[in-house]
C-alpha cells in the first residue's frame, strides 16, 4: 500500500529520528516506512513510468571506467540520473534529501557533502545480484538510500531488497510505496529480488568529499 503522510522531513534541518540513527550505528541499516508524502510518491512514480514508456531510461551498467559494462544477467534495471530543474517533483525530492543529509551529519558526524540519485525501473523478472555500493577505487559513497514508488504493492509480488548484515540473518524489505531504506555503502551487501510487476524506486548515495 502507499503511505498517506510524511513523518520526516518535510522541513529542512529537522532532527534525524532516533530509530534511524540507532539502526545505522548498531546494524548498518534502518528504514522509515512513511518518508515521502503520497502526493510526491505518486508524482515521482508517474515521472518514472513516463520515462520508461518514452525510452528515457537507460540500461544500467556494472563497474566503472574501463571495466564498465552492461551485464543484464547481473543487473537488470533501467535508470536515469536526476538533476536540479528536471521536474518540480524531482526538485522537491532533492530538497528533502538535502534535509536528510544535514540531519545525518548532525546526528552521526559523517561529513556527508553531496547526494546523487537516479530512478530505477525493474521490469517483471529483472533483478540485481548481491553487491556492495562502494567502488574499490573510490570511497566517497557513504550512506546508500532506496525510496520506493510502488502503489498498492502486494506481499506475493516479490521484488524485495535483501540485505546481508555482517554476522546477522538476511533481511528482506518489501518495496512499499513511500518506504525508505538507509544502509552503509561500504559494509552492507545487498541484492534486489525479481518481482512479478514493474518495480519503481529512487536509488541514491550520500557522498563524502574525496580524500
C-alpha positions as CSV (number, residue, x, y, z in Angstrom):
1,X,0.0,0.0,0.0
2,X,1.0,3.7,-0.3
3,X,1.9,5.7,2.8
4,X,-0.5,8.6,3.4
5,X,1.6,11.2,5.1
6,X,5.2,12.0,5.7
7,X,6.7,11.5,9.2
8,X,10.1,13.1,8.2
9,X,11.1,15.6,6.8
10,X,9.5,17.8,5.2
11,X,11.3,20.7,6.9
12,X,15.0,21.4,6.5
13,X,17.3,20.9,9.5
14,X,14.8,18.6,11.3
15,X,16.5,16.1,13.7
16,X,17.0,12.6,12.5
17,X,14.6,10.1,14.1
18,X,16.4,8.2,16.8
19,X,15.5,4.7,15.4
20,X,17.1,5.6,12.1
21,X,20.4,6.7,13.7
22,X,20.4,3.7,16.1
23,X,19.8,1.3,13.2
24,X,22.6,2.6,11.1
25,X,25.1,2.5,14.1
26,X,24.0,-0.8,15.5
27,X,23.1,-2.8,12.4
28,X,24.4,-0.9,9.4
29,X,20.8,-0.2,8.1
30,X,17.5,1.3,9.0
31,X,14.2,2.1,7.4
32,X,11.4,4.7,7.6
33,X,8.1,3.3,6.4
34,X,6.5,6.7,5.7
35,X,9.1,9.0,4.3
36,X,7.6,10.8,1.3
37,X,4.0,12.1,1.1
38,X,1.5,10.1,-1.0
39,X,1.3,13.1,-3.4
40,X,5.0,13.3,-4.0
41,X,5.4,9.5,-4.3
42,X,2.7,9.3,-6.9
43,X,4.2,12.2,-8.9
44,X,7.7,10.6,-8.9
45,X,6.2,7.3,-9.9
46,X,4.3,8.9,-12.8
47,X,7.5,10.5,-13.9
48,X,9.4,7.3,-13.8
49,X,6.7,5.4,-15.7
50,X,6.6,8.1,-18.4
51,X,10.3,8.0,-18.8
52,X,10.2,4.2,-19.1
53,X,7.4,4.4,-21.7
54,X,9.2,7.1,-23.8
55,X,12.6,5.4,-23.8
56,X,14.1,7.9,-21.4
57,X,15.6,5.3,-19.1
58,X,18.9,3.6,-20.0
59,X,20.1,0.0,-19.1
60,X,22.3,0.2,-16.0
61,X,25.9,-1.0,-16.2
62,X,28.2,-2.5,-13.6
63,X,31.7,-1.5,-12.8
64,X,33.3,1.8,-13.8
65,X,36.0,3.2,-16.1
66,X,37.5,0.6,-18.4
67,X,35.7,-2.2,-16.6
68,X,32.2,-0.7,-17.0
69,X,29.9,-2.9,-19.0
70,X,26.2,-3.9,-19.5
71,X,25.7,-7.3,-17.7
72,X,22.0,-7.9,-17.7
73,X,22.5,-11.3,-16.0
74,X,23.9,-9.3,-13.0
75,X,21.8,-6.2,-13.1
76,X,18.5,-5.7,-15.0
77,X,17.3,-2.2,-14.1
78,X,16.9,0.8,-16.3
79,X,17.9,4.2,-14.8
80,X,18.1,8.0,-15.3
81,X,20.2,10.2,-13.1
82,X,18.4,13.1,-11.5
83,X,19.5,16.7,-11.9
84,X,18.2,20.0,-10.5
85,X,15.4,21.5,-12.6
86,X,14.4,18.2,-14.1
87,X,10.8,18.5,-12.8
88,X,9.0,20.0,-9.8
89,X,8.7,16.6,-8.2
90,X,12.4,15.8,-8.5
91,X,13.3,19.2,-7.2
92,X,11.2,18.6,-4.1
93,X,12.7,15.2,-3.6
94,X,16.2,16.6,-3.9
95,X,15.3,19.3,-1.4
96,X,14.1,16.6,1.1
97,X,17.3,14.7,0.6
98,X,19.3,17.8,1.4
99,X,17.4,18.0,4.6
100,X,18.3,14.4,5.3
101,X,21.9,15.0,4.5
102,X,22.0,17.7,7.1
103,X,20.2,15.6,9.7
104,X,22.6,12.7,9.2
105,X,25.6,14.9,9.6
106,X,24.2,16.5,12.8
107,X,23.3,13.1,14.3
108,X,26.3,10.9,13.2
109,X,29.1,13.3,12.2
110,X,29.5,11.6,8.8
111,X,30.9,14.5,6.9
112,X,28.4,14.0,4.0
113,X,29.0,16.6,1.3
114,X,26.6,15.8,-1.5
115,X,23.8,13.5,-2.8
116,X,23.4,11.7,-6.1
117,X,20.3,9.8,-7.2
118,X,18.6,8.0,-10.1
119,X,15.3,6.5,-11.0
120,X,15.5,2.7,-11.1
121,X,12.9,0.8,-13.1
122,X,12.8,-3.0,-12.8
123,X,10.5,-4.8,-15.3
124,X,8.9,-8.1,-14.2
125,X,11.7,-10.7,-13.7
126,X,14.6,-8.2,-13.5
127,X,16.9,-8.4,-10.5
128,X,20.3,-7.2,-9.2
129,X,22.7,-9.8,-7.8
130,X,24.4,-9.4,-4.5
131,X,26.9,-6.4,-4.4
132,X,28.3,-3.5,-2.4
133,X,27.6,0.1,-3.4
134,X,31.2,1.4,-2.9
135,X,33.7,1.1,-5.7
136,X,37.1,-0.4,-4.9
137,X,39.0,2.8,-6.0
138,X,36.5,5.3,-4.7
139,X,35.4,5.5,-1.0
140,X,33.2,8.6,-1.3
141,X,29.9,6.8,-1.2
142,X,29.0,6.6,2.5
143,X,25.3,6.0,3.0
144,X,23.0,4.4,0.4
145,X,19.4,5.2,0.1
146,X,16.5,3.5,-1.6
147,X,13.0,5.0,-1.7
148,X,10.1,3.0,-3.2
149,X,7.4,4.4,-5.5
150,X,5.1,1.4,-5.8
151,X,1.4,1.9,-5.2
152,X,-0.5,-1.0,-3.6
153,X,2.3,-3.5,-3.6
154,X,1.2,-6.9,-2.5
155,X,3.2,-9.5,-0.5
156,X,3.2,-12.1,-3.2
157,X,4.6,-9.8,-5.9
158,X,8.2,-10.2,-4.8
159,X,10.8,-7.5,-5.5
160,X,12.3,-7.4,-2.0
161,X,15.5,-5.7,-1.2
162,X,17.5,-8.4,0.5
163,X,20.2,-7.0,3.0
164,X,23.0,-9.2,4.2
165,X,24.2,-7.6,7.5
166,X,27.5,-8.9,8.7
167,X,27.0,-11.7,11.3
168,X,23.2,-11.5,11.1
169,X,20.4,-13.1,9.2
170,X,19.4,-11.7,5.8
171,X,16.6,-9.1,5.9
172,X,14.0,-8.9,3.2
173,X,12.4,-5.5,2.8
174,X,9.3,-5.2,0.6
175,X,9.2,-2.2,-1.9
176,X,6.2,-0.5,-0.4
177,X,5.4,3.0,-1.7
178,X,6.9,5.9,0.4
179,X,9.2,3.5,2.3
180,X,12.9,4.5,2.6
181,X,15.8,2.2,3.5
182,X,19.3,3.5,4.5
183,X,22.4,1.4,4.8
184,X,26.2,1.8,5.0
185,X,27.5,1.7,1.4
186,X,30.9,0.1,2.2
187,X,29.6,-2.6,4.5
188,X,26.1,-3.8,3.5
189,X,26.0,-6.4,0.8
190,X,22.5,-6.4,-0.8
191,X,20.5,-7.6,-3.7
192,X,17.2,-6.9,-5.5
193,X,14.9,-10.0,-5.9
194,X,12.8,-10.3,-9.1
195,X,9.2,-9.2,-9.0
196,X,6.0,-10.1,-10.9
197,X,5.2,-6.4,-11.8
198,X,7.1,-3.3,-12.6
199,X,9.2,-2.2,-9.6
200,X,9.9,1.6,-9.3
201,X,12.3,3.2,-6.9
202,X,14.8,6.0,-6.4
203,X,18.3,4.9,-5.6
204,X,20.8,7.4,-4.1
205,X,24.1,7.9,-2.3
206,X,25.3,10.4,0.2
207,X,28.9,11.1,-0.5
208,X,31.9,12.5,1.3
209,X,34.5,14.6,-0.5
210,X,37.4,12.7,-1.9
211,X,40.4,12.5,0.5
